[in-house]
Amino acid sequence: MTYFYDCTKYPKIYDATYWGHFKAMGTHYLEPEIVENRNNFINDYHIKKVIKKLQKFEKHIIGQCDHLEYYITTEKKQILICSPYSNFDSFSKQPFLEKGWIEIPPMYSRSATTFMKEI
């Protein structure tokens, strides 16, 4: 059986994510753009591994956060990403931008906007 994480260049990293455990031939469609974005994310931000949620992340999480993932870089920086669905009328990027998040290419689905915050 093939999972989403198997389709990336970094299966050992994405094996630890919720996204990574969808079956590639299951009910969820594997979007090639998302796989490419995930590969680029590892390279662009020098991601070393997924980490467990840390207490200090709590103050950065806002109500619209969804599909949270936590990473550490080779420089020991901690990165938080979230991908709330953005196809709802009530969705606004403003709360994220006001709290210092930046928008990055989608990492969960094309219908979800991905935001990143370096801690």
Backbone as CSV, one residue per row, in Angstrom:
resi,resn,N_x,N_y,N_z,CA_x,CA_y,CA_z,C_x,C_y,C_z
1,MET,0.841,-1.176,0.000,0.000,0.000,0.000,0.890,1.245,0.000
2,THR,0.526,2.212,-0.799,1.289,3.448,-0.910,0.527,4.577,-0.222
3,TYR,1.258,5.341,0.569,0.693,6.496,1.259,1.263,7.772,0.649
4,PHE,0.619,8.899,0.958,1.085,10.176,0.440,2.561,10.398,0.761
5,TYR,2.981,10.070,1.984,4.377,10.320,2.353,5.343,9.554,1.458
6,ASP,4.924,8.379,0.958,5.770,7.584,0.062,6.032,8.298,-1.265
7,CYS,5.176,9.217,-1.629,5.254,9.885,-2.931,6.143,11.129,-2.898
8,THR,6.671,11.470,-1.734,7.569,12.620,-1.619,9.018,12.142,-1.657
9,LYS,9.918,13.098,-1.770,11.348,12.785,-1.691,11.795,12.596,-0.237
10,TYR,10.890,12.882,0.706,11.232,12.864,2.127,10.218,12.050,2.934
11,PRO,10.077,10.771,2.607,9.064,9.964,3.300,9.305,9.836,4.798
12,LYS,10.550,9.849,5.243,10.820,9.723,6.681,10.309,10.930,7.456
13,ILE,10.296,12.083,6.829,9.770,13.287,7.486,8.248,13.279,7.439
14,TYR,7.684,13.062,6.267,6.231,13.171,6.114,5.460,11.974,6.648
15,ASP,6.160,10.905,6.999,5.520,9.758,7.638,4.913,10.159,8.980
16,ALA,5.447,11.196,9.583,4.992,11.648,10.902,3.878,12.685,10.830
17,THR,3.316,12.924,9.645,2.251,13.931,9.507,0.905,13.278,9.217
18,TYR,-0.141,13.988,9.555,-1.503,13.545,9.251,-1.675,13.409,7.740
19,TRP,-1.248,14.421,6.996,-1.353,14.411,5.528,-0.669,13.181,4.954
20,GLY,0.480,12.835,5.461,1.269,11.744,4.924,0.611,10.388,4.996
21,HIS,-0.388,10.233,5.847,-0.998,8.922,6.045,-2.295,8.690,5.275
22,PHE,-2.585,9.558,4.332,-3.682,9.242,3.420,-3.176,8.207,2.428
23,LYS,-4.034,7.285,2.058,-3.677,6.277,1.058,-3.670,6.933,-0.315
24,ALA,-2.570,6.749,-1.044,-2.418,7.394,-2.351,-3.464,6.904,-3.341
25,MET,-3.986,5.734,-3.157,-5.011,5.210,-4.060,-6.375,5.147,-3.366
26,GLY,-6.518,5.854,-2.271,-7.743,5.820,-1.488,-8.746,6.875,-1.917
27,THR,-9.525,7.328,-0.960,-10.593,8.284,-1.240,-10.088,9.713,-1.406
28,HIS,-8.865,9.983,-1.029,-8.289,11.322,-1.185,-7.400,11.350,-2.419
29,TYR,-7.546,12.378,-3.200,-6.764,12.527,-4.430,-5.400,13.135,-4.104
30,LEU,-4.349,12.461,-4.547,-2.992,12.970,-4.350,-2.706,14.013,-5.420
31,GLU,-2.546,15.254,-4.998,-2.308,16.346,-5.925,-0.808,16.506,-6.159
32,PRO,-0.335,16.304,-7.391,1.102,16.428,-7.673,1.686,17.769,-7.239
33,GLU,0.917,18.833,-7.350,1.380,20.162,-6.936,1.697,20.183,-5.439
34,ILE,0.891,19.495,-4.653,1.106,19.469,-3.210,2.375,18.684,-2.878
35,VAL,2.589,17.577,-3.571,3.814,16.790,-3.361,5.031,17.649,-3.696
36,GLU,4.971,18.363,-4.805,6.075,19.241,-5.196,6.293,20.336,-4.146
37,ASN,5.200,20.934,-3.666,5.306,21.976,-2.640,5.934,21.433,-1.360
38,ARG,5.579,20.216,-1.006,6.143,19.602,0.203,7.633,19.316,0.024
39,ASN,8.021,18.849,-1.135,9.448,18.625,-1.405,10.214,19.948,-1.340
40,ASN,9.650,20.981,-1.948,10.296,22.302,-1.936,10.380,22.877,-0.523
41,PHE,9.359,22.652,0.269,9.333,23.145,1.648,10.537,22.606,2.425
42,ILE,10.802,21.324,2.302,11.932,20.712,3.012,13.240,21.373,2.580
43,ASN,13.394,21.565,1.277,14.623,22.181,0.751,14.727,23.660,1.101
44,ASP,13.660,24.403,0.860,13.688,25.857,1.037,13.906,26.286,2.488
45,TYR,13.355,25.521,3.427,13.438,25.911,4.834,14.386,25.017,5.635
46,HIS,15.118,24.158,4.959,16.125,23.297,5.597,15.524,22.493,6.748
47,ILE,14.387,21.854,6.447,13.683,21.076,7.458,14.462,19.809,7.778
48,LYS,14.622,19.563,9.072,15.337,18.373,9.520,14.366,17.254,9.884
49,LYS,13.291,17.619,10.617,12.331,16.603,11.032,11.056,17.250,11.551
50,VAL,10.040,16.412,11.687,8.786,16.807,12.324,9.008,16.706,13.829
51,ILE,8.422,17.633,14.564,8.504,17.578,16.015,7.099,17.558,16.590
52,LYS,7.001,17.126,17.825,5.711,17.132,18.506,5.364,18.558,18.896
53,LYS,4.084,18.778,19.033,3.599,20.089,19.445,4.234,20.484,20.776
54,LEU,4.759,21.673,20.815,5.374,22.192,22.031,4.455,23.216,22.682
55,GLN,4.520,23.320,23.979,3.680,24.255,24.727,3.817,25.684,24.197
56,LYS,5.028,26.080,23.826,5.229,27.467,23.402,4.538,27.789,22.078
57,PHE,4.098,26.771,21.341,3.372,27.017,20.094,1.955,27.537,20.362
58,GLU,1.411,27.218,21.525,0.021,27.543,21.831,-0.323,29.011,21.596
59,LYS,0.563,29.905,21.968,0.251,31.333,21.847,0.218,31.804,20.393
60,HIS,0.728,31.003,19.472,0.747,31.377,18.066,-0.442,30.815,17.282
61,ILE,-1.153,29.870,17.872,-2.267,29.218,17.183,-3.508,30.080,17.323
62,ILE,-4.157,30.310,16.201,-5.388,31.090,16.222,-6.550,30.181,15.836
63,GLY,-7.760,30.668,16.046,-8.963,29.856,15.866,-9.115,29.161,14.534
64,GLN,-8.627,29.758,13.474,-8.804,29.177,12.144,-7.749,28.134,11.790
65,CYS,-6.791,27.888,12.660,-5.735,26.919,12.356,-6.337,25.532,12.144
66,ASP,-5.831,24.848,11.160,-6.278,23.495,10.840,-5.092,22.757,10.225
67,HIS,-5.056,21.464,10.408,-3.993,20.630,9.842,-2.613,21.137,10.264
68,LEU,-2.430,21.306,11.555,-1.177,21.830,12.096,-0.038,20.823,11.964
69,GLU,1.130,21.337,11.628,2.349,20.532,11.561,3.477,21.358,12.171
70,TYR,4.392,20.664,12.854,5.485,21.308,13.569,6.809,20.730,13.079
71,TYR,7.756,21.594,12.782,9.030,21.161,12.217,10.192,21.833,12.923
72,ILE,11.363,21.234,12.789,12.595,21.859,13.230,13.552,21.854,12.037
73,THR,14.306,22.935,11.910,15.235,23.067,10.787,16.630,22.599,11.199
74,THR,17.507,22.515,10.225,18.892,22.145,10.517,19.580,23.209,11.376
75,GLU,19.038,24.449,11.349,19.575,25.541,12.180,18.869,25.617,13.535
76,LYS,18.054,24.605,13.850,17.314,24.498,15.108,16.203,25.543,15.264
77,LYS,15.735,26.086,14.151,14.568,26.960,14.183,13.327,26.071,14.185
78,GLN,12.277,26.552,14.827,11.032,25.796,14.865,10.017,26.466,13.960
79,ILE,9.364,25.650,13.166,8.406,26.158,12.193,7.061,25.494,12.422
80,LEU,6.059,26.301,12.399,4.682,25.854,12.546,3.963,26.153,11.238
81,ILE,3.256,25.174,10.689,2.422,25.451,9.512,0.999,25.013,9.806
82,CYS,0.060,25.665,9.161,-1.337,25.251,9.228,-1.974,25.520,7.878
83,SER,-2.989,24.736,7.595,-3.637,24.810,6.278,-5.149,24.802,6.410
84,PRO,-5.734,25.937,6.825,-7.197,25.993,6.912,-7.813,26.057,5.519
85,TYR,-8.972,25.448,5.392,-9.669,25.511,4.110,-10.079,26.940,3.826
86,SER,-9.820,27.395,2.607,-10.050,28.804,2.269,-11.202,28.998,1.296
87,ASN,-11.976,27.950,1.048,-13.071,28.098,0.094,-14.389,28.457,0.777
88,PHE,-14.329,28.896,2.034,-15.523,29.314,2.741,-15.616,30.832,2.709
89,ASP,-16.832,31.354,2.637,-17.042,32.798,2.579,-16.471,33.509,3.807
90,SER,-16.476,32.831,4.950,-16.049,33.485,6.180,-14.524,33.448,6.380
91,PHE,-13.786,32.785,5.480,-12.336,32.677,5.660,-11.661,34.009,5.375
92,SER,-10.728,34.369,6.253,-9.958,35.596,6.071,-8.500,35.312,6.395
93,LYS,-7.613,35.792,5.552,-6.173,35.658,5.784,-5.685,36.646,6.832
94,GLN,-6.442,37.701,7.030,-6.009,38.807,7.880,-5.575,38.389,9.279
95,PRO,-6.342,37.541,9.982,-5.891,37.170,11.338,-4.509,36.516,11.353
96,PHE,-4.189,35.740,10.336,-2.878,35.110,10.248,-1.789,36.157,10.008
97,LEU,-2.034,37.013,9.031,-1.040,38.019,8.671,-0.777,38.989,9.827
98,GLU,-1.823,39.332,10.559,-1.679,40.232,11.702,-0.856,39.608,12.829
99,LYS,-0.850,38.287,12.910,-0.103,37.577,13.963,1.276,37.118,13.486
100,GLY,1.717,37.598,12.317,3.068,37.314,11.864,3.242,36.053,11.040
101,TRP,2.152,35.425,10.640,2.232,34.259,9.767,2.482,34.743,8.340
102,ILE,3.089,33.893,7.514,3.232,34.212,6.097,2.535,33.112,5.297
103,GLU,2.039,33.489,4.146,1.404,32.501,3.273,2.487,31.827,2.431
104,ILE,2.428,30.504,2.357,3.356,29.737,1.527,2.538,28.875,0.568
105,PRO,3.162,28.270,-0.433,2.400,27.416,-1.352,1.629,26.334,-0.590
106,PRO,0.463,25.960,-1.081,-0.380,24.995,-0.359,0.334,23.670,-0.091
107,MET,0.151,23.184,1.135,0.818,21.946,1.540,-0.165,20.862,1.964
108,TYR,-1.447,21.164,1.974,-2.438,20.160,2.365,-3.352,19.832,1.199
109,SER,-3.853,20.866,0.562,-4.782,20.728,-0.558,-4.812,22.071,-1.291
110,ARG,-5.175,22.033,-2.564,-5.292,23.298,-3.296,-6.447,24.133,-2.772
111,SER,-7.371,23.530,-2.053,-8.506,24.289,-1.506,-8.243,24.753,-0.074
112,ALA,-7.003,24.597,0.392,-6.625,25.073,1.722,-5.406,25.986,1.577
113,THR,-5.469,27.132,2.205,-4.346,28.065,2.193,-3.378,27.655,3.286
114,THR,-2.095,27.605,2.977,-1.112,27.237,3.992,-0.365,28.455,4.481
115,PHE,-0.265,28.553,5.805,0.457,29.618,6.463,1.591,29.017,7.282
116,MET,2.659,29.776,7.420,3.821,29.318,8.156,4.248,30.406,9.138
117,LYS,4.723,29.961,10.289,5.284,30.889,11.268,6.540,30.268,11.845
118,GLU,7.604,31.040,11.790,8.859,30.605,12.391,8.886,31.082,13.835
119,ILE,9.201,30.178,14.733,9.200,30.501,16.165,10.641,30.702,16.608
